[in-house]
């Protein structure tokens, strides 16, 4: 009977394979899931990047409608995330677009500034930001951002623009981004 009892104890004790089997199953599931996620990412990333580029080109075209093509120009100005030369159908330059950013209260305040061929601000757009809703987000409003249109490509000080009451950090960030755009435009033109 003692032989039978020891045999029962051995049967109750799981083998090494039975102990690590759940771990191996989970590792296999994670490897397959990770591989599938990587595959989906590699297939969808070019499509997503193309869509982002298409949306950017559409935004540039709204800033300078007479342009049929935009060429990127290298720029090393801190805070400038892009400079583009706007060309018409014949390849003649009809303006430039500068994308610049500056730190606001809740994050970056990003401006897209269009300059005509003589260096006057022809259009400007403030992109969506994370500033305080109802206050800092007013830098996106035409009533604020429109005051830059028609200005020459020269840096401005706080007395040159109307800052938003209650949102001075955000409006100063927009002014700083504008000045970065002017600096970048001056360097590449």
C-alpha positions in Angstrom: 0.0 0.0 0.0 2.9 2.4 0.7 4.0 1.8 -2.9 0.6 2.8 -4.1 0.6 5.9 -1.9 4.0 7.1 -3.2 2.7 6.6 -6.8 -0.3 8.8 -6.1 1.9 11.6 -4.7 4.1 11.5 -7.8 0.9 11.8 -10.0 -0.3 14.8 -8.0 3.0 16.6 -8.5 3.0 18.4 -11.9 5.9 17.8 -14.3 8.3 20.6 -15.3 6.5 20.8 -18.7 3.1 21.2 -17.1 4.5 24.0 -14.9 5.9 26.1 -17.8 3.3 25.2 -20.4 1.1 28.3 -19.5 4.1 30.5 -19.8 5.1 29.1 -23.2 1.5 29.6 -24.4 1.5 33.2 -23.3 4.9 33.9 -24.9 3.7 32.4 -28.2 0.5 34.4 -28.1 2.5 37.6 -27.4 4.9 36.8 -30.2 2.2 36.3 -32.7 0.3 39.4 -31.6 3.5 41.5 -31.7 4.3 40.2 -35.2 0.8 41.0 -36.4 0.9 44.5 -34.9 4.3 45.1 -36.6 2.9 43.8 -39.9 -0.1 46.1 -39.7 2.1 49.1 -38.7 4.4 48.5 -41.7 1.5 48.3 -44.1 -0.4 51.3 -42.6 2.5 53.7 -41.9 3.1 54.8 -45.5 -0.6 55.4 -46.0 -0.8 57.5 -42.8 2.3 59.5 -43.8 1.0 60.1 -47.2 -2.3 61.4 -45.7 -0.4 63.7 -43.4 1.6 65.1 -46.3 -1.5 65.5 -48.4 -3.2 67.5 -45.6 -0.1 69.6 -45.2 0.0 70.4 -48.9 -3.7 71.3 -48.8 -3.1 73.7 -45.9 -0.2 75.3 -47.7 -2.3 75.7 -50.8 -5.0 77.5 -48.7 -2.3 79.9 -47.5 -1.0 80.7 -51.0 -3.8 79.6 -53.5 -1.8 80.7 -56.6 0.9 78.2 -55.9 0.8 74.8 -57.6 3.8 73.3 -55.9 5.7 73.7 -52.6 9.4 72.8 -52.3 11.0 72.3 -48.9 13.9 74.6 -48.1 16.5 73.7 -45.4 16.4 76.0 -42.3 18.3 75.8 -39.0 16.4 78.4 -37.1 15.4 77.0 -33.7 11.6 76.8 -33.4 11.1 76.6 -37.2 9.7 73.3 -38.2 9.5 73.9 -41.9 10.1 76.4 -44.7 8.6 75.9 -48.1 9.0 77.8 -51.4 5.7 78.3 -53.1 5.9 77.9 -56.9 3.4 78.6 -59.6 2.7 76.3 -62.6 5.7 77.9 -64.5 8.0 77.2 -61.6 8.3 80.9 -60.6 8.3 81.6 -56.9 5.1 83.3 -55.7 5.8 83.2 -52.0 7.0 81.2 -49.0 5.4 79.4 -46.1 7.1 79.1 -42.8 5.9 76.8 -40.0 7.1 78.0 -36.6 6.3 77.2 -33.0 6.9 78.6 -29.5 6.1 77.4 -26.0 2.8 78.6 -24.7 0.9 78.0 -21.5 -0.3 74.5 -22.3 2.1 73.5 -25.0 3.4 74.6 -28.4 1.7 77.4 -30.3 2.2 76.6 -34.0 1.8 79.2 -36.8 1.9 78.8 -40.5 2.9 82.1 -42.0 2.7 82.9 -45.7 4.9 85.6 -47.2 4.5 87.0 -50.6 7.4 87.4 -53.0 8.3 90.8 -51.5 8.3 89.7 -47.9 4.9 90.8 -46.7 2.7 88.5 -44.6 0.0 87.5 -47.0 -1.8 85.0 -44.8 -1.4 83.3 -41.4 -3.0 80.4 -39.7 -2.6 79.3 -36.1 -2.9 75.5 -35.8 -4.9 73.8 -33.1 -3.1 74.0 -29.7 -3.4 72.8 -26.2 -3.8 76.3 -24.7 -6.5 77.0 -22.1 -9.9 76.7 -23.9 -11.7 80.0 -24.2 -8.6 82.0 -23.4 -5.3 80.7 -24.9 -7.1 79.1 -27.8 -8.1 82.6 -28.9 -4.7 82.9 -30.7 -6.4 80.7 -33.4 -9.2 83.3 -33.9 -9.1 85.6 -36.9 -9.6 88.6 -34.6 -6.2 87.9 -33.1 -4.1 86.2 -35.8 -5.4 88.5 -38.6 -3.5 91.5 -37.2 -0.3 90.0 -38.5 -1.5 90.0 -42.2 0.0 92.8 -44.2 3.0 93.2 -41.8 6.5 93.2 -43.4 9.0 90.4 -42.7 10.4 92.2 -39.6 10.3 91.0 -36.0 7.6 92.6 -33.9 7.6 93.6 -30.2 4.7 93.4 -27.8 3.7 97.0 -28.5 3.3 96.2 -32.2 0.4 93.8 -31.6 -2.7 93.5 -29.5 -2.1 90.8 -26.9 -5.1 88.8 -25.6 -6.2 90.0 -22.2 -6.1 87.0 -19.8 -4.0 84.9 -22.2 -0.8 86.9 -22.4 1.4 83.7 -22.2 -0.4 82.3 -25.3 -0.4 85.5 -27.2 3.3 86.1 -26.4 4.0 82.6 -27.7 2.1 83.4 -30.9 4.2 86.6 -31.3 7.4 84.6 -30.6 6.4 82.0 -33.2 5.7 84.8 -35.7 9.1 86.3 -35.0 10.7 82.9 -35.5 8.9 82.6 -38.8 10.2 86.1 -39.8 13.8 85.1 -38.9 13.5 81.8 -40.9 12.1 83.6 -43.9 14.9 86.2 -43.7 17.5 83.5 -43.6 16.2 81.5 -46.6 15.1 84.4 -48.9 
